[in-house]
């Protein structure tokens, strides 16, 4: 059985994953886009070193922030692990919903050659947007007028494949590839969730987040994708630590809302629970044939 654990950050997903893993003696596979990097630790809330060294945890801290890593590469790595452990239980846990969709569903991830350096450089964002509305209105509305990089990519996909990105991805994107998946969602009380977020951020600073960021910013290019993670990008805004701390808390709360909305709208047949214990009891009851 594949147990896919969904929910906003700080809702208890990692604790639930570990509890299931211990009960069933099974691997835990990460689907968080930033926990794959080995250099960023304090701000990503990775499981502790003892767990990561237990030989039960996979796709955590195995890539350098200097390496290119994307959803397509993740899809390939994750499916190899699901194939390897196909004859036993597996727990999937993380916060990047698109990574989970790409892993479990029939997603056609597009791999184009890099766009020419001056591709449509003489075309304004407004015109790109208006043209994309005619080609692929769904994608245009998602992108908006101001994200030039994504507007260009959408046009390039259309020119390359003679189909829009929506047309290409609609082919089976909601077809689940695995028969033995149980989706488990954590929907804890909002007041408790926000208290958890504030507590986690305070703890990150107590455990040396600023010192980690200072070391990383001195060692690596600040424009690296990994530094767009919440908990790192805020340090690019100000040297005022209290400002940065409050900004991380605010961005994390906003991210939690977006995560919850995504999981609610993108995944069907999710078993939602208010607490980790309720979810664990459900898993153990499912094991015993009790599907209350």
N, C-alpha and C positions, 0 to 999 in steps of 0.2 A: 504494500500500500504506500502511496505517496501522500504525505500530509503537508499541505501547503498552508503556511501560517501567514495571514494577512492582518493589516491594521496599521494605525498611525505610529509614528515613532514614540517611544516611551510608554507604550501600552502594555509591555510585558511579553512581547513576541519571543525575544531571545531566551527568557527564562522558561517559557512554555516549550520552546524547541529543545532545550537541554533536558527538561523533565521527560518529554516524550522519548528523546534519544536514550536516556538512561533506562527507562522502563522497557524499551523495545530493543535496546542494544543495537542501535542503527545509526547511520551517518547523518550529518547535518550539512546541507548544501546552502551556501549563501546566495541571495539574489539582491544584494545591495551594491549599487554601482560604485560606491567609494570605498567600501570595506575590502575591495579586491586589492587595494594598494598597500604596500608594506610600510611606506614611510609615514603615512598619516594615521595616527592611532588615537591620540587623546580626544580628538574632536569627532571621531566617527563611531564611538561606542562599540567597538569590536568586542567580542568575547575575550576574556582574559587569557594570558599566555598559557596557563595550565590547560584550559579547554582546547586552545588552538593546537597544543602539542599532544593532544590525547589520541590522535589518529582517527578521530570521528568527525572532524570539521574540515570542510573543503571549500575552495575558492575564496579563502580569506587571505589577505596579505601576500599574494603570490606574484603580484606584478609591481614593477617600479613605476613611480609617477612619471618617469621619463619615457616609458613605453606607451605606444598607442594601444588602447584597449577600448572596445566598443561593444554594442549590444550584439552584433553579429558574432564576434569572437566569443562572447559570453554564451550565446546560444549553442555554439559548437562545443565549448568546454562543458557546459552543464548537461547537454544531452549525452555526451560520452560517459559522464558519471552515472546518469540514470540508466544507461545501458549496462554499465559495469555492475550496478547494484539492483538490477531488475528483478532478481529473485528474493529480495528482502525489503523490509520497510525502509523508507527514506523520509527525512524531514527537510522541507524547503522553508527558509525564513529570510526575511529582508524587507527593505522598504521601497525598492524600485519596481513599481508595478509593471512597467514595460518589459523589464528583464524577465519577470515571471511569465508574462504573456508570450514573449518570444521563446521561452524555454518549453512551455507546455502546449502551446497552440501552433497551428499551421501558419506561422508567419513567414511571408516571403520577404526576407531582408535584402534590400537592394545593395549591390556592390558595384558602383560605377567607378570609372577612372576619375582622377581628380579633375575638377573643372579647369578649363584654360584660365590662366592668370587674369586675363582682361575680359572674361566672359560677361557680356552685356554691361560692360563698364559705363557705356554711354546712355544707359536706360535708367530712368529714375525709379525710386521705390514705388511711387504712385502708379506709374505705368505697369511695372512688374506685377503689382497687386491687381490692377484692373484686368490685365491679361490672364492672370492666374484664376480670377473669378470665373472667366469663361471656360478655362481648361479644367479646373478642379476647384469648384466653389467650396467644397467641404474643407480642403486643405488650406485654401486661402483664408477662410474665416478663422481657422485655428492659428495661422501664422500672424495675421495682421499686416499692417503696412510698414512697420518699423524694423522688422527682422530681415534685413537685406540678405544675410547669408542663407537663411532658410528659403526665402523667396527665389533666390538664384538656384538653389539646389532643386526645388520643385520644378522649375523650368527646365533644368538640365536633365532631370529624370524623364520628363515628358519628351524632350528631344531625343534622348537616348533610346527609350523603349517604345515610343509612339503610343504610350498610354500614360495616364496620370498616375501619381503615387497612390491615390485612393483606389483606383481601379486595380492596380497591381497588388495592393495589400488586402483588398477585400476578398480576394480569392482564398477562402478558407481561413481567414484570420481568426474566426471565432470557433474553429473546429478543434476540439481538444484531441490531442494525439495519443493520450494515455487513458486507458479504461479505469485505472485504479487510483484516481485522485480524489482526495477529500479536502475541501477548502474549509479552513477554520479561521474565523475572523474574531479579533478582539475589539470590542466597542465599549471601552470603559467610560465611566462618567467624565464629562468634560472638565469639571473642576479638579478631579483627581489627576487627569491627564496633564493639565497645565501645571499643577503642582509638581508632577513628576519631571516635566520638562525643565522647570526652573531649578529643581534640585539637581538634575543631571548636569545642567550648564554650570552651576556653582561648583559641583564636584570636579568637572573638567578643569576648571581653573585651579582648584586646590591641588589637582594631580599634575599640574605643570603644562597646561595647554599653551599658555603664552610662551613659555620657554621652548616648547616644541616648534611652535610657529616661527619664532625668531630664528631658530637654527635652520629650519627648512627654507625660509625666505632668504637667508644668507647663502644657502647652498644651491638653490634651484631658481629657475626663472619663475617669477611670480605670475606669469601668464599661463602656466600649465593648467590643464583642465582640472586636475585634482584640487587645485586651490579655489575652485568654484564651489566646493562643498561648503555647506553651512558649518560654521565653526572655524573656517579658515578665511573665506572671502571677506568677512566682516573686518578682519585685521587690515585689509587693504584700504579701508575707509577712514580710519582714524587711529591716532596713537593714544587716545583716551580709553583706558581699559574699562572703565565703568560703562562708557558709551558702547564699546564693542560687546561687552557682556550682555547688556540689555538688548542690543541689536540681534545677537545670536538667539536669545530667548524669543524675541518677536518673530524672527524668521523661522524658527523651529515650530512655533505655534501655527504660523501660516502654512508651513509645509505639512504639518499634521492634518490640517483641514483639507488640503489638496489631496493628500494620500487617501484619506477616508472617502472623499468624493469619488476618486478614481476607482478604488476597490469596490465601492458600492455599485458603480455604474458599469464597470468593465467585467465583473465576475458574477456569474450566476451560480445558484446552488451553494452559496456560502453559508456555513453554520456559524452564526454570530453569537458571541458570549460576552458577558459583562466582566468576567474575571478569568484569570489564568486557571484557577482551580476548576471552574465550571467546564472550561474547554478540555482540561486534562481528564476529567471524569467522563466527558463525552467520548474521548479517544479510547479510554480504557473500557467503557461500556460498549463501544463499537467493536472492540476486539472480542468481547464476550457475546456479541450478537444482540446487545441491548441498545436499540437505536431510538431511545426516548426523545 
